[in-house]
């Protein structure tokens, strides 16, 4: 599926088979054409994961949960463009809601570690990922009974439910589900 193409924005959210059916042509040739025209800078969504594999991998204690999705914002001229993979809006809430609460694949403590301390350690971030005195206070306050991703392939730009507060570097960025306007974050590099 094409998530975003600068030269073909009408293709966003459509499969190559669908595009070929309405516009004519071979799906493989259409893919090669758009990739060549945009020098490979085309965002795509692939449907290639097996749910049993995801659950098996998720249960391994030392494996972090992460996403290759970009930061997104539906009303932003750049961050809101195209038709992204739903994980851009709900990767962490999906782990907490689906794999912890609904399926019991792992306990909530393990999921929180996989979403915070494990990836921070893997990235070499020295003062993040855990709640410790003197460390950056990056916290997400969620309701374990209601947290869930709402983004779908048809409607990917949907924020999750069950997250009430987000604190970045000790400052509230989201309070009672509403953005505060504060921007206390900063770019982090390995070893910072």
Steps between C-alpha positions, in 0.01 A plus 500: 500500500626849425509704821630817337631604159585865437446464125184293537321614820170348381662157535532538879314225682452288188649164406693457178237250386225758557697770319562266205130415491388863473788655309616205294839339484685225678538545880872415486560750218305770688715435807822525301381820328414682823822383667706622205316833478554567871850353525369236744346761736156336517337407831338158493309263728578130474273227633754233583491425874358182649314554830640180655854619426427840655370336818798262521751782455311728740534243779884498485611710802801677346326610179389866497180622342555770244366626171649630180205735459563874478361754743153593377243773561175496299461878462864573412594582135799262503445263794139444396561419133407175336347187642752350749511161662272506808798426726601864456213589733468196721800269529547523879127504586458190282758316706336604827140446391516205265801297606490567874134546589312313227735215410716461811817456293711676764448669838456876511832549681687325219315703236583829674866397517498409128355845423738699720807364679593227251509727191666786693777264609538360147533854363754594766284773657655544842227686690177374345275199497464452875358701788807596701613804693694737277375341178280671242136472605346361181174337608178381341202458731255249355204297619589130462129415480427727203824575313465386139599605150217630282693545177409265216625451146186676375530784757862514618500858638317421824649557844471220758267483799602464861797739515429789735833671556839524327791660683817582307813609689281563804255731320143402411458475122154339528276555803162326531526393135554855370828639367641775721699673227826435686785367287758386759652226284828508314689289248697223671812341368664177611670535837311814602 
